[in-house]
Structure formats: C-alpha cells, structure tokens
C-alpha cells in the first residue's frame, strides 16, 4: 500500500493576499484556483519542484475559524519546508521580507531556522543532512 498527504489546509483571511504572499515570499506555485461559489475557492499551492503535497488555502469563516488564523497549532511550528539548498532559500526569503524568528541552527539532523508566514504561523525552513 502507498499513501501520501495530498494537501494540508491552512486557514487564511483572504485568498488573494495569501496567494500573493506565498508565491512571492516563498516562491510557491499556484497549482489551482477554482471558484466554488458563494465566496469559496479551491486554492492549491505547492513548493517549487513538489509533485505530491499541496497547501490548501481555506478562507476562515465564522468566529472560531477566524480566531485560528495565524495560530493553528497553539504557537508551535506548523509546517516544515524542506529545501535542497538552505543558504539559497534563506537568503531569498529574507530578501522578500520573510520574518525569521531566529538565526539558522545546525542540528544533528540538518540546518534549520523558524520563520513566520504572513499570518504568524511558525514554519521550519529545513535542509536535512544526507
């Protein structure tokens, strides 16, 4: 049996604002943007070169969901963005204004630094050791 995560839902305030940020700041590709009627859209993004896992932008609706935008995990790192060249991506993301919570760390498993998306969700930029 073979399985993989196809998409992870990320609550956002605004589809277009989120698309613009993820495609500019992180260099993600817009895979799909389909109108589902009544203000709902099916928006899928993917990191460059990714062939399986997608990020599904889900516009928050109602007080409960709106309260979770930017804090889907209670302040813990939410997503891990793997890279084949940490220095390249770290420099590019910083040039695009991405806020890093820390300087890069060299750990037993690889090089990592925590950054925030436009809503404040914590992400790891991570290059694993070979």
PADRENSE-37243 format. One line per field, with one value per residue: residue in one letter; x, y, z of N, C-alpha, C, O, CB in turn; residue number from 1. Coordinates in nm, 2 decimals, decimal comma. Glycine has a CB too. Example, Ala and Ser with C-alpha at 12.3 -4.5 7.8 and 13.67 -1.06 7.14 Angstrom:
BEGIN
resn: (A; S)
nxx: (1,32; 1,28)
nyy: (-0,57; -0,22)
nzz: (0,78; 0,71)
caxx: (1,23; 1,37)
cayy: (-0,45; -0,11)
cazz: (0,78; 0,71)
cxx: (1,32; 1,29)
cyy: (-0,33; 0,00)
czz: (0,78; 0,79)
oxx: (1,42; 1,34)
oyy: (-0,33; 0,11)
ozz: (0,85; 0,80)
cbxx: (1,13; 1,41)
cbyy: (-0,45; -0,06)
cbzz: (0,90; 0,57)
resi: (1; 2)
This chain:
BEGIN
resn: (X; X; X; X; X; X; X; X; X; X; X; X; X; X; X; X; X; X; X; X; X; X; X; X; X; X; X; X; X; X; X; X; X; X; X; X; X; X; X; X; X; X; X; X; X; X; X; X; X; X; X; X; X; X; X; X; X; X; X; X; X; X; X; X; X; X; X; X; X; X; X; X; X; X; X; X; X; X; X; X; X; X; X; X; X; X; X; X; X; X; X; X; X; X; X; X; X; X; X; X; X; X; X; X; X; X; X; X; X; X; X; X; X; X; X; X; X; X; X; X; X; X; X; X; X; X; X; X; X; X)
nxx: (0,08; 0,05; 0,07; 0,02; 0,04; -0,19; -0,27; -0,25; -0,46; -0,47; -0,57; -0,68; -0,70; -0,77; -0,80; -0,66; -0,46; -0,31; -0,23; -0,07; 0,13; 0,25; 0,33; 0,51; 0,69; 0,77; 0,80; 0,63; 0,42; 0,12; -0,11; -0,38; -0,68; -0,99; -1,32; -1,57; -1,82; -2,03; -1,83; -1,64; -1,33; -1,13; -0,81; -0,50; -0,16; 0,19; 0,52; 0,82; 0,90; 0,77; 0,58; 0,37; 0,26; 0,04; -0,06; -0,35; -0,54; -0,76; -1,03; -1,10; -1,40; -1,65; -1,64; -1,49; -1,31; -1,18; -1,05; -0,84; -0,67; -0,34; -0,26; -0,27; -0,17; -0,14; 0,09; 0,31; 0,56; 0,42; 0,44; 0,68; 0,92; 1,10; 1,43; 1,67; 1,88; 1,97; 2,10; 2,06; 1,78; 1,71; 1,85; 1,71; 1,44; 1,46; 1,54; 1,29; 1,15; 1,06; 0,99; 1,22; 1,23; 1,46; 1,82; 1,99; 2,02; 2,25; 2,18; 2,18; 2,03; 2,02; 2,02; 1,84; 1,59; 1,34; 1,06; 0,81; 0,48; 0,27; 0,06; 0,16; 0,19; 0,42; 0,69; 0,93; 1,23; 1,41; 1,70; 1,78; 2,04; 2,24)
nyy: (-0,12; 0,23; 0,55; 0,91; 1,24; 1,45; 1,72; 2,00; 2,18; 2,53; 2,79; 3,11; 3,47; 3,60; 3,51; 3,61; 3,78; 3,59; 3,41; 3,58; 3,64; 3,38; 3,29; 3,49; 3,55; 3,29; 3,16; 2,97; 2,77; 2,84; 2,61; 2,55; 2,74; 2,76; 2,87; 2,81; 2,90; 3,13; 3,28; 3,10; 2,93; 2,69; 2,66; 2,57; 2,54; 2,49; 2,40; 2,49; 2,24; 2,04; 1,75; 1,61; 1,69; 1,94; 2,28; 2,38; 2,66; 2,79; 2,99; 3,15; 3,11; 3,24; 3,30; 3,11; 2,99; 3,22; 3,30; 3,13; 3,18; 3,22; 3,09; 2,81; 2,60; 2,65; 2,81; 2,65; 2,53; 2,49; 2,39; 2,22; 2,32; 2,17; 2,19; 2,18; 2,34; 2,53; 2,78; 2,93; 2,95; 3,07; 3,32; 3,43; 3,43; 3,60; 3,84; 3,88; 3,97; 3,80; 3,71; 3,58; 3,40; 3,34; 3,29; 3,08; 2,74; 2,47; 2,15; 1,80; 1,67; 1,84; 2,16; 2,44; 2,69; 2,89; 3,04; 3,29; 3,29; 3,51; 3,54; 3,48; 3,21; 2,95; 2,82; 2,57; 2,62; 2,39; 2,20; 1,88; 1,66; 1,46)
nzz: (0,00; -0,08; 0,04; 0,07; 0,20; 0,05; 0,06; 0,29; 0,49; 0,53; 0,73; 0,62; 0,60; 0,36; 0,03; -0,21; -0,10; 0,04; -0,16; -0,31; -0,12; -0,06; -0,31; -0,39; -0,16; -0,07; -0,30; -0,40; -0,62; -0,79; -0,81; -0,85; -0,88; -0,82; -0,85; -0,61; -0,57; -0,39; -0,25; -0,18; -0,26; -0,42; -0,36; -0,44; -0,36; -0,42; -0,32; -0,51; -0,74; -0,60; -0,62; -0,50; -0,24; -0,13; -0,05; 0,08; 0,07; 0,29; 0,34; 0,63; 0,81; 1,01; 1,37; 1,52; 1,34; 1,23; 1,46; 1,47; 1,26; 1,18; 1,41; 1,42; 1,56; 1,82; 1,87; 1,82; 1,58; 1,26; 0,99; 0,79; 0,57; 0,35; 0,19; -0,07; -0,06; 0,18; 0,24; 0,00; -0,02; 0,23; 0,21; -0,01; 0,08; 0,30; 0,16; 0,05; 0,26; 0,45; 0,78; 1,01; 1,30; 1,43; 1,40; 1,16; 1,26; 1,33; 1,35; 1,46; 1,28; 1,06; 0,89; 1,01; 1,05; 1,21; 1,06; 1,00; 0,85; 0,65; 0,83; 1,08; 1,15; 1,25; 1,08; 0,98; 0,80; 0,64; 0,58; 0,55; 0,67; 0,47)
caxx: (0,00; 0,12; -0,01; 0,09; -0,05; -0,21; -0,28; -0,27; -0,54; -0,42; -0,67; -0,63; -0,80; -0,80; -0,74; -0,57; -0,35; -0,23; -0,17; 0,04; 0,24; 0,31; 0,40; 0,62; 0,78; 0,82; 0,83; 0,54; 0,35; -0,02; -0,15; -0,52; -0,77; -1,12; -1,43; -1,66; -1,94; -2,06; -1,71; -1,54; -1,25; -1,04; -0,68; -0,38; -0,02; 0,30; 0,66; 0,88; 0,95; 0,69; 0,49; 0,26; 0,20; -0,01; -0,11; -0,49; -0,58; -0,90; -1,07; -1,17; -1,54; -1,70; -1,55; -1,40; -1,20; -1,11; -0,96; -0,73; -0,58; -0,21; -0,23; -0,34; -0,11; -0,11; 0,22; 0,42; 0,59; 0,31; 0,48; 0,83; 0,95; 1,23; 1,50; 1,80; 1,99; 1,92; 2,15; 1,99; 1,64; 1,72; 1,88; 1,60; 1,33; 1,50; 1,53; 1,15; 1,09; 1,01; 1,04; 1,27; 1,24; 1,60; 1,93; 2,00; 2,09; 2,30; 2,14; 2,23; 1,95; 2,03; 2,02; 1,70; 1,55; 1,20; 1,01; 0,66; 0,41; 0,21; -0,03; 0,23; 0,22; 0,56; 0,74; 1,08; 1,30; 1,49; 1,78; 1,82; 2,17; 2,23)
cayy: (0,00; 0,35; 0,67; 1,03; 1,36; 1,53; 1,86; 2,04; 2,30; 2,64; 2,90; 3,24; 3,58; 3,65; 3,42; 3,68; 3,82; 3,47; 3,36; 3,68; 3,62; 3,25; 3,28; 3,59; 3,53; 3,15; 3,10; 2,86; 2,77; 2,83; 2,49; 2,56; 2,84; 2,73; 2,93; 2,71; 2,97; 3,18; 3,33; 2,99; 2,89; 2,57; 2,72; 2,48; 2,59; 2,39; 2,45; 2,45; 2,10; 1,94; 1,68; 1,54; 1,76; 2,08; 2,36; 2,42; 2,78; 2,78; 3,12; 3,13; 3,15; 3,23; 3,34; 3,01; 2,97; 3,34; 3,31; 3,03; 3,22; 3,25; 3,02; 2,68; 2,49; 2,70; 2,87; 2,56; 2,53; 2,42; 2,32; 2,21; 2,34; 2,11; 2,25; 2,12; 2,44; 2,61; 2,91; 3,00; 2,98; 3,16; 3,45; 3,47; 3,46; 3,73; 3,95; 3,91; 4,03; 3,69; 3,73; 3,47; 3,41; 3,30; 3,27; 2,93; 2,65; 2,34; 2,04; 1,67; 1,63; 1,93; 2,31; 2,48; 2,82; 2,91; 3,17; 3,31; 3,33; 3,64; 3,54; 3,45; 3,07; 2,92; 2,72; 2,55; 2,60; 2,28; 2,12; 1,76; 1,61; 1,34)
cazz: (0,00; -0,08; 0,07; 0,10; 0,23; -0,07; 0,09; 0,42; 0,49; 0,61; 0,74; 0,58; 0,60; 0,23; -0,07; -0,30; -0,02; 0,07; -0,29; -0,34; -0,03; -0,08; -0,44; -0,39; -0,05; -0,06; -0,44; -0,43; -0,75; -0,78; -0,88; -0,89; -0,81; -0,87; -0,78; -0,57; -0,55; -0,25; -0,19; -0,15; -0,37; -0,41; -0,39; -0,41; -0,38; -0,40; -0,32; -0,64; -0,75; -0,53; -0,71; -0,43; -0,13; -0,17; 0,06; 0,05; 0,14; 0,33; 0,40; 0,76; 0,81; 1,15; 1,47; 1,56; 1,24; 1,23; 1,58; 1,45; 1,16; 1,23; 1,53; 1,41; 1,64; 1,96; 1,87; 1,77; 1,44; 1,20; 0,87; 0,77; 0,43; 0,32; 0,08; -0,11; -0,05; 0,28; 0,22; -0,12; 0,02; 0,34; 0,16; -0,10; 0,16; 0,38; 0,07; 0,02; 0,38; 0,54; 0,92; 1,07; 1,45; 1,48; 1,30; 1,13; 1,36; 1,27; 1,44; 1,42; 1,16; 0,95; 0,92; 1,03; 1,10; 1,21; 1,01; 1,01; 0,73; 0,67; 0,94; 1,20; 1,17; 1,25; 0,98; 0,97; 0,67; 0,69; 0,49; 0,62; 0,64; 0,38)
cxx: (0,09; 0,02; 0,08; -0,01; -0,06; -0,21; -0,30; -0,35; -0,48; -0,53; -0,61; -0,74; -0,86; -0,73; -0,63; -0,44; -0,26; -0,16; -0,05; 0,16; 0,32; 0,39; 0,52; 0,73; 0,85; 0,85; 0,74; 0,47; 0,20; -0,07; -0,29; -0,59; -0,90; -1,23; -1,54; -1,80; -1,95; -1,93; -1,61; -1,46; -1,17; -0,90; -0,57; -0,25; 0,08; 0,43; 0,72; 0,94; 0,87; 0,59; 0,37; 0,19; 0,17; -0,05; -0,25; -0,52; -0,73; -0,94; -1,15; -1,31; -1,59; -1,60; -1,45; -1,28; -1,12; -1,01; -0,84; -0,63; -0,45; -0,17; -0,30; -0,29; -0,07; 0,03; 0,34; 0,44; 0,48; 0,36; 0,63; 0,85; 1,09; 1,29; 1,62; 1,91; 1,94; 1,97; 2,08; 1,85; 1,63; 1,75; 1,77; 1,48; 1,35; 1,49; 1,38; 1,08; 1,03; 1,07; 1,09; 1,28; 1,37; 1,70; 1,93; 2,07; 2,13; 2,28; 2,19; 2,15; 1,96; 2,04; 1,87; 1,69; 1,40; 1,16; 0,86; 0,60; 0,34; 0,11; 0,03; 0,25; 0,37; 0,58; 0,88; 1,12; 1,41; 1,57; 1,83; 1,96; 2,15; 2,28)
cyy: (0,12; 0,47; 0,79; 1,14; 1,44; 1,68; 1,88; 2,17; 2,41; 2,75; 3,03; 3,35; 3,61; 3,56; 3,49; 3,73; 3,70; 3,41; 3,45; 3,66; 3,49; 3,24; 3,38; 3,55; 3,39; 3,09; 2,99; 2,88; 2,77; 2,72; 2,50; 2,67; 2,83; 2,79; 2,82; 2,77; 3,02; 3,23; 3,22; 2,95; 2,77; 2,62; 2,62; 2,55; 2,48; 2,45; 2,41; 2,31; 2,00; 1,88; 1,61; 1,63; 1,90; 2,15; 2,41; 2,54; 2,77; 2,91; 3,09; 3,19; 3,13; 3,26; 3,24; 2,99; 3,10; 3,35; 3,22; 3,08; 3,27; 3,18; 2,88; 2,57; 2,54; 2,76; 2,78; 2,57; 2,44; 2,34; 2,32; 2,22; 2,29; 2,18; 2,17; 2,22; 2,55; 2,76; 2,99; 3,04; 3,08; 3,30; 3,51; 3,51; 3,59; 3,85; 3,98; 3,96; 3,93; 3,71; 3,59; 3,49; 3,39; 3,29; 3,12; 2,86; 2,52; 2,24; 1,91; 1,62; 1,72; 2,08; 2,36; 2,62; 2,83; 3,04; 3,17; 3,34; 3,46; 3,65; 3,52; 3,30; 3,04; 2,80; 2,69; 2,55; 2,50; 2,21; 2,00; 1,72; 1,48; 1,22)
czz: (0,00; -0,05; 0,08; 0,13; 0,10; -0,05; 0,24; 0,42; 0,58; 0,61; 0,70; 0,59; 0,46; 0,12; -0,15; -0,22; 0,01; -0,05; -0,32; -0,25; -0,05; -0,21; -0,45; -0,28; -0,04; -0,20; -0,47; -0,57; -0,72; -0,87; -0,93; -0,81; -0,88; -0,79; -0,74; -0,53; -0,40; -0,18; -0,16; -0,28; -0,33; -0,45; -0,34; -0,45; -0,36; -0,40; -0,46; -0,64; -0,68; -0,62; -0,63; -0,33; -0,17; -0,04; 0,01; 0,13; 0,16; 0,40; 0,52; 0,75; 0,96; 1,25; 1,51; 1,47; 1,23; 1,34; 1,56; 1,34; 1,22; 1,36; 1,53; 1,50; 1,78; 1,97; 1,83; 1,63; 1,37; 1,08; 0,86; 0,62; 0,41; 0,19; 0,05; -0,09; 0,05; 0,26; 0,11; -0,08; 0,13; 0,30; 0,08; -0,02; 0,25; 0,29; 0,04; 0,15; 0,47; 0,68; 0,97; 1,22; 1,51; 1,36; 1,27; 1,23; 1,28; 1,38; 1,38; 1,29; 1,04; 0,99; 0,91; 1,08; 1,10; 1,15; 1,02; 0,87; 0,75; 0,78; 1,08; 1,24; 1,16; 1,15; 1,01; 0,83; 0,71; 0,57; 0,58; 0,58; 0,55; 0,45)
oxx: (0,19; -0,09; 0,20; -0,13; 0,03; -0,16; -0,36; -0,31; -0,44; -0,57; -0,50; -0,86; -0,97; -0,61; -0,51; -0,33; -0,13; -0,05; 0,06; 0,27; 0,44; 0,49; 0,62; 0,85; 0,97; 0,91; 0,77; 0,45; 0,16; -0,05; -0,32; -0,56; -0,93; -1,23; -1,58; -1,88; -1,89; -1,93; -1,50; -1,52; -1,14; -0,87; -0,56; -0,24; 0,05; 0,46; 0,68; 1,01; 0,90; 0,52; 0,28; 0,07; 0,25; -0,07; -0,26; -0,53; -0,81; -0,89; -1,25; -1,33; -1,58; -1,48; -1,33; -1,17; -1,00; -0,90; -0,74; -0,52; -0,45; -0,06; -0,37; -0,35; 0,02; 0,09; 0,45; 0,36; 0,45; 0,32; 0,70; 0,81; 1,19; 1,22; 1,68; 2,03; 1,88; 1,89; 2,05; 1,82; 1,54; 1,68; 1,73; 1,42; 1,26; 1,43; 1,35; 0,95; 0,96; 1,20; 1,01; 1,32; 1,40; 1,66; 1,88; 2,17; 2,07; 2,34; 2,25; 2,21; 1,93; 2,06; 1,80; 1,78; 1,34; 1,22; 0,80; 0,66; 0,36; 0,08; -0,03; 0,30; 0,44; 0,51; 0,95; 1,06; 1,49; 1,50; 1,91; 2,00; 2,05; 2,28)
oyy: (0,13; 0,47; 0,78; 1,13; 1,49; 1,75; 1,80; 2,26; 2,38; 2,80; 3,07; 3,31; 3,64; 3,55; 3,45; 3,72; 3,71; 3,38; 3,40; 3,65; 3,49; 3,17; 3,34; 3,53; 3,38; 2,99; 2,91; 2,99; 2,69; 2,73; 2,46; 2,69; 2,89; 2,77; 2,75; 2,71; 2,97; 3,22; 3,26; 2,95; 2,74; 2,62; 2,60; 2,60; 2,38; 2,54; 2,31; 2,27; 1,88; 1,95; 1,57; 1,65; 1,97; 2,09; 2,48; 2,54; 2,76; 2,94; 3,02; 3,30; 3,03; 3,25; 3,27; 2,99; 3,09; 3,40; 3,24; 3,02; 3,36; 3,20; 2,84; 2,47; 2,49; 2,75; 2,83; 2,62; 2,33; 2,22; 2,42; 2,13; 2,35; 2,22; 2,10; 2,18; 2,65; 2,85; 3,11; 3,16; 3,17; 3,39; 3,62; 3,62; 3,67; 3,95; 4,10; 3,98; 3,96; 3,73; 3,50; 3,60; 3,43; 3,29; 3,04; 2,91; 2,47; 2,23; 1,90; 1,55; 1,68; 2,11; 2,32; 2,67; 2,80; 3,15; 3,07; 3,41; 3,52; 3,76; 3,53; 3,27; 3,09; 2,71; 2,78; 2,48; 2,53; 2,17; 2,02; 1,74; 1,41; 1,11)
ozz: (0,07; -0,10; 0,10; 0,10; 0,04; -0,13; 0,31; 0,34; 0,69; 0,50; 0,75; 0,59; 0,44; 0,13; -0,16; -0,27; 0,00; -0,04; -0,35; -0,30; -0,06; -0,21; -0,51; -0,32; -0,02; -0,21; -0,57; -0,61; -0,63; -0,99; -1,05; -0,69; -0,98; -0,66; -0,83; -0,48; -0,31; -0,06; -0,10; -0,39; -0,21; -0,57; -0,22; -0,56; -0,29; -0,48; -0,52; -0,54; -0,70; -0,70; -0,70; -0,34; -0,23; 0,07; -0,09; 0,26; 0,07; 0,51; 0,52; 0,70; 1,02; 1,22; 1,54; 1,51; 1,23; 1,33; 1,64; 1,33; 1,31; 1,41; 1,62; 1,52; 1,84; 2,08; 1,82; 1,55; 1,42; 1,07; 0,91; 0,55; 0,45; 0,10; 0,14; -0,11; 0,01; 0,27; 0,13; -0,10; 0,13; 0,34; 0,09; -0,04; 0,26; 0,33; 0,00; 0,14; 0,56; 0,69; 0,99; 1,26; 1,62; 1,24; 1,35; 1,29; 1,19; 1,48; 1,27; 1,21; 0,93; 1,11; 0,83; 1,16; 1,00; 1,19; 1,06; 0,79; 0,86; 0,82; 1,18; 1,34; 1,08; 1,15; 1,06; 0,74; 0,80; 0,47; 0,66; 0,46; 0,57; 0,39)
cbxx: (-0,10; 0,18; -0,09; 0,18; 0,01; -0,34; -0,40; -0,14; -0,69; -0,29; -0,73; -0,57; -0,74; -0,77; -0,84; -0,64; -0,40; -0,32; -0,27; -0,01; 0,19; 0,21; 0,30; 0,57; 0,71; 0,72; 0,97; 0,43; 0,39; -0,09; -0,13; -0,59; -0,70; -1,15; -1,50; -1,61; -2,06; -2,13; -1,74; -1,62; -1,15; -1,09; -0,67; -0,40; 0,01; 0,29; 0,75; 1,00; 1,09; 0,62; 0,56; 0,32; 0,29; -0,12; -0,01; -0,59; -0,54; -0,93; -1,15; -1,09; -1,63; -1,76; -1,63; -1,47; -1,26; -1,21; -1,04; -0,78; -0,64; -0,20; -0,28; -0,33; 0,02; -0,13; 0,25; 0,39; 0,73; 0,21; 0,41; 0,89; 0,94; 1,22; 1,53; 1,79; 2,02; 1,98; 2,30; 1,99; 1,56; 1,82; 2,01; 1,56; 1,29; 1,64; 1,60; 1,08; 0,98; 1,04; 0,93; 1,41; 1,14; 1,59; 2,07; 2,06; 1,99; 2,45; 1,99; 2,20; 1,81; 1,92; 2,10; 1,63; 1,62; 1,15; 1,05; 0,63; 0,31; 0,14; -0,14; 0,16; 0,14; 0,60; 0,71; 1,11; 1,36; 1,41; 1,89; 1,72; 2,25; 2,31)
cbyy: (0,00; 0,38; 0,65; 1,07; 1,45; 1,48; 1,93; 2,06; 2,27; 2,70; 2,90; 3,24; 3,71; 3,80; 3,37; 3,80; 3,88; 3,36; 3,37; 3,82; 3,63; 3,14; 3,32; 3,73; 3,56; 3,07; 3,06; 2,84; 2,66; 2,97; 2,37; 2,42; 2,98; 2,58; 3,04; 2,64; 2,89; 3,08; 3,40; 2,86; 3,00; 2,44; 2,86; 2,35; 2,72; 2,28; 2,39; 2,55; 2,09; 2,01; 1,57; 1,42; 1,76; 2,07; 2,48; 2,31; 2,91; 2,66; 3,20; 3,20; 3,07; 3,09; 3,38; 2,87; 2,94; 3,46; 3,27; 2,90; 3,34; 3,40; 3,10; 2,64; 2,44; 2,59; 2,92; 2,41; 2,47; 2,52; 2,38; 2,08; 2,49; 1,96; 2,40; 2,06; 2,51; 2,57; 2,91; 2,90; 2,86; 3,11; 3,44; 3,36; 3,34; 3,72; 3,91; 3,78; 4,12; 3,55; 3,79; 3,43; 3,32; 3,17; 3,32; 2,91; 2,61; 2,36; 2,04; 1,57; 1,62; 1,91; 2,39; 2,38; 2,94; 2,90; 3,18; 3,42; 3,22; 3,68; 3,45; 3,51; 2,98; 2,87; 2,77; 2,41; 2,74; 2,18; 2,20; 1,65; 1,57; 1,36)
cbzz: (0,12; -0,22; 0,21; -0,03; 0,34; -0,13; 0,01; 0,50; 0,53; 0,55; 0,88; 0,43; 0,66; 0,21; -0,17; -0,36; 0,12; 0,14; -0,41; -0,33; 0,11; -0,06; -0,56; -0,36; 0,08; 0,01; -0,45; -0,32; -0,84; -0,82; -0,79; -0,86; -0,82; -0,89; -0,87; -0,44; -0,58; -0,17; -0,07; -0,10; -0,41; -0,48; -0,33; -0,48; -0,29; -0,51; -0,21; -0,67; -0,70; -0,41; -0,78; -0,36; 0,00; -0,27; 0,10; 0,08; 0,06; 0,43; 0,29; 0,87; 0,71; 1,17; 1,60; 1,57; 1,10; 1,23; 1,70; 1,41; 1,07; 1,26; 1,66; 1,26; 1,57; 2,06; 2,01; 1,81; 1,40; 1,15; 0,75; 0,83; 0,39; 0,30; 0,11; -0,25; -0,19; 0,42; 0,20; -0,24; 0,05; 0,45; 0,08; -0,20; 0,26; 0,44; -0,06; -0,03; 0,34; 0,48; 1,01; 1,02; 1,51; 1,55; 1,35; 0,99; 1,47; 1,23; 1,46; 1,53; 1,20; 0,85; 0,81; 1,13; 1,03; 1,36; 0,86; 1,11; 0,68; 0,54; 0,92; 1,31; 1,06; 1,39; 0,83; 1,04; 0,61; 0,76; 0,42; 0,60; 0,77; 0,25)
resi: (1; 2; 3; 4; 5; 6; 7; 8; 9; 10; 11; 12; 13; 14; 15; 16; 17; 18; 19; 20; 21; 22; 23; 24; 25; 26; 27; 28; 29; 30; 31; 32; 33; 34; 35; 36; 37; 38; 39; 40; 41; 42; 43; 44; 45; 46; 47; 48; 49; 50; 51; 52; 53; 54; 55; 56; 57; 58; 59; 60; 61; 62; 63; 64; 65; 66; 67; 68; 69; 70; 71; 72; 73; 74; 75; 76; 77; 78; 79; 80; 81; 82; 83; 84; 85; 86; 87; 88; 89; 90; 91; 92; 93; 94; 95; 96; 97; 98; 99; 100; 101; 102; 103; 104; 105; 106; 107; 108; 109; 110; 111; 112; 113; 114; 115; 116; 117; 118; 119; 120; 121; 122; 123; 124; 125; 126; 127; 128; 129; 130)
